[in-house]
Amino acid sequence: MATAYLKGTASADYFGWSVAGAGDINNDGYDDVLVGAYGQSSGYTDNGVAYLLYGSSAGITGTITAATIGTTVSGAAFKGPGTNYIAGE
């Protein structure tokens, strides 16, 4: 079994405190993962960051997309024009 090692930017960012399966966001046939870091600062007060990690035939890629988020990650699929959408709470 393959092992992935993912590390946040600082010890107090709490990267990985919350993790959710995100479905296949980029429609490549592989499930993606949403990882929360509620202590990560992106320049705003009382916010965090969510990282979207893309699945691939080689495993999870290093490409990430950041967005503000709270202290938990809860996945939800929304019907759209051929694309999955994810919402955090």
LUMVOLO-844650 format. One line per field, with one value per residue: y, z, x of N, C-alpha, C in turn. Coordinates in steps of 0.2 Angstrom, whole numbers, padded with zeros to 4 digits. Layout:
N
n.py (Y ...)
n.pz (Z ...)
n.px (X ...)
ca.py (Y ...)
ca.pz (Z ...)
ca.px (X ...)
c.py (Y ...)
c.pz (Z ...)
c.px (X ...)
//
This chain:
89
n.py (-0006 0011 0026 0042 0057 0072 0089 0103 0121 0127 0123 0126 0127 0117 0108 0095 0093 0091 0081 0077 0067 0072 0068 0067 0081 0087 0079 0069 0055 0051 0051 0065 0075 0084 0095 0102 0116 0124 0133 0140 0155 0167 0180 0186 0189 0177 0165 0151 0138 0129 0114 0108 0092 0084 0068 0055 0043 0040 0043 0055 0071 0085 0097 0111 0120 0135 0141 0150 0144 0136 0127 0114 0101 0097 0087 0091 0087 0096 0098 0102 0109 0096 0095 0093 0101 0107 0111 0118 0118)
n.pz (0000 -0004 0003 0008 0012 0019 0023 0033 0032 0044 0062 0069 0060 0059 0049 0041 0051 0048 0035 0020 0008 -0009 -0020 -0038 -0043 -0054 -0065 -0070 -0068 -0056 -0038 -0028 -0014 0000 0011 0027 0035 0048 0056 0048 0041 0030 0028 0033 0047 0059 0050 0039 0029 0015 0006 -0009 -0015 -0029 -0036 -0044 -0057 -0051 -0038 -0025 -0031 -0030 -0032 -0026 -0021 -0013 -0002 0009 0024 0038 0054 0051 0038 0027 0015 0001 -0013 -0027 -0040 -0056 -0072 -0078 -0069 -0053 -0037 -0022 -0005 0010 0028)
n.px (0004 0003 0010 0006 0013 0009 0012 0008 0010 0015 0017 0006 -0005 -0014 -0015 -0024 -0033 -0046 -0053 -0060 -0068 -0069 -0075 -0074 -0068 -0061 -0065 -0057 -0058 -0053 -0054 -0054 -0047 -0052 -0043 -0043 -0036 -0037 -0030 -0022 -0017 -0023 -0022 -0033 -0045 -0049 -0050 -0047 -0039 -0043 -0037 -0037 -0033 -0028 -0033 -0024 -0018 -0005 -0007 -0010 -0008 0003 -0003 -0012 -0026 -0031 -0043 -0054 -0060 -0069 -0068 -0070 -0072 -0084 -0090 -0100 -0110 -0115 -0127 -0122 -0117 -0111 -0101 -0094 -0097 -0090 -0094 -0089 -0091)
ca.py (0000 0017 0030 0049 0062 0079 0093 0110 0126 0128 0118 0129 0128 0111 0105 0089 0093 0089 0078 0074 0065 0077 0066 0069 0088 0089 0075 0065 0048 0049 0055 0070 0075 0091 0095 0108 0119 0130 0138 0143 0162 0169 0187 0188 0187 0171 0161 0145 0137 0122 0112 0103 0088 0080 0061 0053 0036 0040 0045 0062 0076 0091 0103 0113 0126 0137 0145 0151 0139 0136 0122 0107 0100 0093 0087 0090 0088 0100 0097 0107 0107 0091 0096 0092 0107 0106 0116 0117 0121)
ca.pz (0000 -0005 0009 0006 0018 0018 0028 0033 0032 0051 0066 0072 0055 0060 0043 0041 0056 0045 0029 0017 0001 -0013 -0027 -0044 -0045 -0061 -0070 -0073 -0066 -0049 -0033 -0025 -0007 0003 0018 0030 0040 0051 0059 0043 0040 0023 0028 0036 0054 0060 0044 0038 0022 0012 0001 -0014 -0018 -0035 -0036 -0051 -0057 -0047 -0031 -0024 -0034 -0026 -0034 -0021 -0022 -0006 -0001 0016 0027 0045 0057 0048 0031 0026 0008 -0002 -0020 -0030 -0047 -0060 -0079 -0079 -0064 -0046 -0033 -0015 0000 0017 0033)
ca.px (0000 0006 0009 0007 0015 0007 0014 0006 0016 0017 0014 -0001 -0010 -0018 -0017 -0026 -0038 -0052 -0052 -0066 -0068 -0072 -0077 -0070 -0069 -0059 -0067 -0052 -0059 -0050 -0057 -0050 -0048 -0051 -0040 -0043 -0031 -0041 -0026 -0018 -0019 -0022 -0022 -0040 -0046 -0053 -0051 -0042 -0038 -0044 -0033 -0040 -0028 -0031 -0031 -0022 -0015 0001 -0009 -0012 -0003 0005 -0006 -0017 -0030 -0033 -0049 -0056 -0064 -0070 -0064 -0072 -0073 -0089 -0091 -0107 -0110 -0121 -0128 -0120 -0117 -0106 -0095 -0095 -0095 -0089 -0095 -0086 -0095)
c.py (0006 0022 0037 0053 0069 0083 0100 0115 0128 0124 0120 0130 0123 0108 0098 0088 0090 0087 0076 0072 0070 0075 0068 0076 0089 0084 0071 0057 0046 0054 0059 0071 0082 0091 0102 0110 0125 0135 0142 0150 0164 0177 0190 0186 0181 0167 0155 0144 0130 0120 0107 0099 0084 0073 0060 0046 0035 0041 0052 0066 0082 0097 0105 0119 0129 0141 0145 0146 0139 0130 0115 0107 0095 0093 0087 0091 0092 0099 0103 0104 0102 0091 0095 0099 0104 0112 0114 0120 0123)
c.pz (0000 0001 0006 0013 0016 0024 0027 0032 0039 0056 0069 0067 0056 0054 0044 0047 0054 0037 0026 0010 -0003 -0019 -0032 -0047 -0052 -0066 -0074 -0071 -0060 -0044 -0030 -0018 -0005 0010 0021 0035 0043 0055 0054 0041 0033 0022 0031 0043 0054 0054 0044 0031 0021 0006 -0003 -0017 -0023 -0035 -0043 -0051 -0053 -0040 -0031 -0027 -0029 -0027 -0029 -0023 -0015 -0007 0007 0018 0035 0048 0055 0041 0030 0019 0006 -0009 -0023 -0037 -0051 -0067 -0080 -0074 -0057 -0042 -0026 -0011 0007 0022 0039)
c.px (0004 0005 0010 0009 0014 0009 0011 0012 0018 0014 0007 -0006 -0015 -0020 -0019 -0031 -0044 -0050 -0058 -0065 -0071 -0075 -0072 -0071 -0067 -0060 -0062 -0052 -0056 -0053 -0052 -0051 -0047 -0049 -0040 -0037 -0033 -0037 -0022 -0021 -0018 -0023 -0029 -0040 -0050 -0055 -0046 -0041 -0040 -0040 -0036 -0034 -0031 -0028 -0028 -0020 -0009 -0001 -0011 -0006 -0002 0002 -0012 -0020 -0032 -0039 -0051 -0061 -0064 -0065 -0066 -0073 -0079 -0091 -0099 -0107 -0116 -0121 -0126 -0120 -0111 -0100 -0098 -0093 -0094 -0090 -0092 -0091 -0090)
//
